[in-house]
Amino acid sequence: MMRFRTALTYLVLLPLSACTKSCNDYDNNEEFARAKLPAYTETGANTLGCQLGSQTWTVLGHYNSGLNYGGRWQPNHLEAGAGTYSGITQLSFAGRMTGVRSSKEFYDAQIQLAFRLTDTLGGLRLLGADTTRTPGTAEFMTATNHVENREYKSSPRHPVRLLIRKLNKQQRIVSGTFSGMLYQYQGPDSLAVTDGRFDVRY
């Protein structure tokens, strides 16, 4: 009878221990090291990438959703949405890149871009508007380093230049390129953004 109880206990705990290992362990170190910018496309491929400082940044990896509280490694993805304010369509999209080695994050950066889908300035958007003065329709770019707890923002004086190269409102596709400088929020550092490209369905 004792052997039966021991075996039964082992069978009950086995799936739990297997899940603890497979669900919580994660490592994408090699994939992170091979990361490349996505090819520039105009098909609504839902891609986003740039050189963020010295790092090749693209949507990649899984983020920690609170493993100590029963969470899981959730896959990073690109989120895009559009809203209308006073007749102006505002697009915002964000993505995240996370590098994990032996279940420990060594890199975790998220970028966000927001801009108006209007014909003003042609396809050129200057991302650096003061969000406190133009709520809902501000045009900006941010980069958040979740490991070092630092946030960088575009500046009205030195805006990030974003060029919309394709806009199809019927198919809800917008594609383009961007580059510029971001400045640390409440800090002295800056971060160069080069070779940026996006191809998003909104």
N, C-alpha and C positions, 0 to 999 in steps of 0.2 A: 504493500500500500504506500509506504514511504517513497519507494522508487517511482511509483506512478505519479505522486504529487510533485516530486522533484522534476520529473520529465514534463509534467503539465505546466509547472511554473516556468521552466526554460522555454517551452513553446510559446507561452504568452508573452514573455519578455523579449524573445528573439526579434519579432517585427519592430518593437520599440527601439531596441538597440541598433537594428539595421537602419531604421529611419533616422536615428540620431546621427549616425555616421554619414549616410548618403544625403540627408536633407541639410545638414549643417556644414559639412566639409565642402570647401570650394576653393579652386585655384585656377586662375587664368593667366598666370605669369607669362607663359610662352606666347599665348595669343596676343596679349598686351604688347609684348616686345616686337611682334610682327605687324602691329597696327599700321594701316595705310589710309590715306585720305580716300573717300569714295570718289569715283569718276564723276565729272560734271555731266549731268543729264537734265533733260527738260520733259520728263515723262510722268512726273508725280511719283518718283521712286521712294519718297520719304527718306531722304538721306541728308546728313548734315555733317560737315567736317571743316577743320581749319588747323593751322599751326598756332597753338596757344602757348606763347613763349617758345620754349625749346621742345615742347611736347607735341607730337602728332596726335590730334584730338579727333575722335569720331565716336558715335554712339556705340558702346561696346561694354560687355561685362554684366555683372549682377551686383546690385547694391544690398547692403545689410538692412533688413527690415526689422531688426530687433531680435537677434537670435537668442539672447538671454531670456526673452519673454515669450518663447514659443514661436517666433517669427521664422522667416525663410529668406534665402538668397533670391531676391526678385530680379528678373531680367530687366536690364535697362532698355528703354524704348524712346522713340521720338513722339512728343505730344504736340499737337497743333490745334489751334482754334481761332475763330474769327468772331468779332462782335461789331455792332453798328452803334456809333455814338454821334448824335446830331447829324445823321446822314453820311458819316464817314466810316468806312469799313476798316477796322483795326485787326491786324493779324499778329498773333503771338505764338511762338513755338520754342520748345526747349528739349534738350537731350542731355544725357549723362554718360560719362566714361569712367569706369571703375576698374582699377587694377588690384587683384587680390592674390596674395601669396600665402598658402597654408592657412586659409580662412582669416587672414589679417589684411585689411585694406592698406596699401601703400600709396595709392593714388585714387582720388575721387573728386572729379570736377564736373560741374554742370554749367552749361551755357544757355542763355535765353536771348532771343531777339524779338523785338516788337516794333512794328512799323505800319503806316497807313497804306492802304491800297488805293491810291489816288493818282491822277495824271500830273499833279503838281511836280515840278522839277523833272518831268519825264520819268525815267525809270530810276533816277538817283534819289536815295533816301539818306539823310544825315542823322544818324542815330546818336542823340545826345541831348534830347529835350529834357527839361526840368519836369520830373514826374509830379512834383507838388503843385506846379502851376497849370499843367495840362493833364489832369487825371483822366484815365480811360483812353486817351488818344496820344499819349507820350510815345516817342520813338526812341528806343534805347537798346543797348546790349549789356548784359551782365555775365560775369563768370564767377562761380562760387567754388572755392576749394574747401571741400567738406573735411578733409584730413587736417588741414592747418587752420580751419575756421576763418578764412579770409574771403572777402567779396570785392570784386573789381567791377567798375561801371564805366560806361562811356561818358564823355564830358561834353557839355554844350560848346566849350571853347575849342575842343579838338575832337569832333564827332567821328564815329566809325562810319565809313562810307560804304553803303550797301547799294548795289546796282541790281535792279529787277530786270532780268534779261528775257523772261517769259512770264506772262500773266494770262491765264485762260479762266475767266470767271464762270464760264459754262461748265467746264470740267473741274473747276476749283483747284487749279494747279498754279503754283508760283515757284519760279526758279531764279537763282541769281548768285552773285558773288559778294564778298565783303572783306574789308581789311581796315585796320586802324590801331588805336591804342586804348587800353582800359586802365583806369586808375583806381588804386585801392581805396575802398570806402573807409574813412577814418584811419588812414595810414599813408606812408610816403611812397609805397612801391607802385610800379606800373607794369603792364603786361602787354606785349605786342601780339596782335592778331593779324596773321597773314594767310594768304591762299585760301580764304574761306569760300565755301560753296554750299548751296542748299537746293533741294528739289522736293517740294512738300505739297501734299494734298491737304487742303483745309476744308 
